[in-house]
Amino acid sequence: MVVVLLICHGLVAFALMGAITHQAVALTVPKPARAQSFPARYASVNSAALSNAVIVLYLIVFVFGSLIYPTYRLDVRIPLEELRLGWAVGLFELKEHFGGLGLATLPLYAYYWNNSEVDGNTGGRKATTLLIAFIVWFDFLAGHVINNIRGL
């Protein structure tokens, strides 16, 4: 069952990574008057349409990760400590902390994206989006490194 949860966690995390990356690029890259090339069309997506998907996907990834966590603590972390791979344990600790910070940032992210009163204030929208994008990318890569060292 844990392997199924781990696979679902990874697949939903991949979808989240795609959505937040698409939104971050669309938010930061200037939009050309006429989108001809693939990068220009990629950046010209309606980034507001992705905000609710990012929130839901983040919550699903967090729940799957929470369900897997006890098994990780017993079956992966202890062998990593026995192998004296403190950097790998620390990497996962950072992953946990960043994931929690991202979860705490989601209400602010939702406020900036779903509130019509802040349409003129793109600084907060950009900052929260880029922060969550960084967290998602870091957590995705750190999770893969740890899983490659010792998977469930």
DABELZI-V755720 format. One record per backbone hydrogen bond with DSSP energy under -0.5 kcal/mol. CO is the residue of the C=O (numbers start at 1). NH is the residue of the N-H. E is the energy in kcal/mol with one decimal. If there is no record, write none. Layout:
<<CO/NH/E> <CO/NH/E>>
This chain:
<<1/5/-2.3> <2/6/-2.6> <3/7/-2.4> <4/8/-2.6> <5/9/-2.8> <6/10/-2.3> <7/11/-2.5> <8/12/-2.6> <9/13/-2.1> <10/14/-2.0> <11/15/-1.9> <12/16/-2.5> <13/17/-2.7> <14/18/-2.1> <15/19/-2.4> <16/20/-2.8> <17/21/-1.9> <18/22/-2.3> <19/23/-2.3> <20/24/-2.6> <21/25/-2.6> <22/26/-2.3> <23/27/-1.8> <24/28/-1.8> <25/29/-2.6> <30/32/-0.5> <34/36/-0.9> <37/41/-2.3> <38/42/-2.8> <39/43/-2.0> <40/44/-0.9> <42/45/-0.8> <45/47/-1.2> <46/49/-1.0> <47/50/-1.1> <48/51/-1.1> <50/54/-2.4> <51/55/-2.1> <52/56/-2.4> <53/57/-2.8> <54/58/-2.5> <55/59/-2.2> <56/60/-2.3> <57/61/-2.7> <58/62/-2.4> <59/63/-2.3> <60/64/-2.6> <61/65/-2.6> <62/66/-2.1> <63/67/-2.0> <64/68/-1.7> <65/69/-1.7> <66/70/-0.6> <68/71/-0.7> <68/72/-1.9> <69/73/-2.6> <70/74/-1.5> <71/75/-3.2> <72/76/-2.1> <72/77/-2.5> <73/78/-0.6> <76/80/-2.0> <77/81/-2.3> <78/82/-2.3> <79/83/-2.1> <80/85/-2.7> <81/84/-1.2> <84/86/-0.8> <85/88/-0.7> <85/89/-1.8> <86/90/-2.8> <87/91/-2.1> <88/92/-2.0> <89/93/-2.1> <90/94/-2.5> <91/95/-2.1> <92/96/-2.5> <93/97/-2.5> <94/98/-3.1> <95/99/-2.3> <96/100/-2.1> <97/101/-2.3> <98/102/-2.5> <99/103/-2.1> <100/104/-2.2> <101/105/-1.5> <102/106/-1.1> <105/109/-2.5> <106/110/-3.0> <107/111/-2.2> <108/112/-2.5> <109/113/-2.0> <110/114/-2.6> <111/115/-0.9> <114/116/-0.6> <115/118/-1.3> <116/119/-1.1> <118/121/-0.8> <120/122/-1.2> <121/125/-0.7> <122/126/-2.7> <123/127/-2.5> <124/128/-2.5> <125/129/-2.0> <126/130/-2.6> <127/131/-2.2> <128/132/-2.4> <129/133/-2.4> <130/134/-2.4> <131/135/-2.4> <132/136/-2.8> <133/137/-2.4> <134/138/-2.8> <135/139/-2.9> <136/140/-2.4> <137/141/-2.5> <138/142/-3.0> <139/143/-2.4> <140/144/-1.7> <141/145/-2.2> <142/146/-2.5> <143/147/-2.4> <144/148/-2.2> <145/149/-1.6> <146/150/-2.6>>
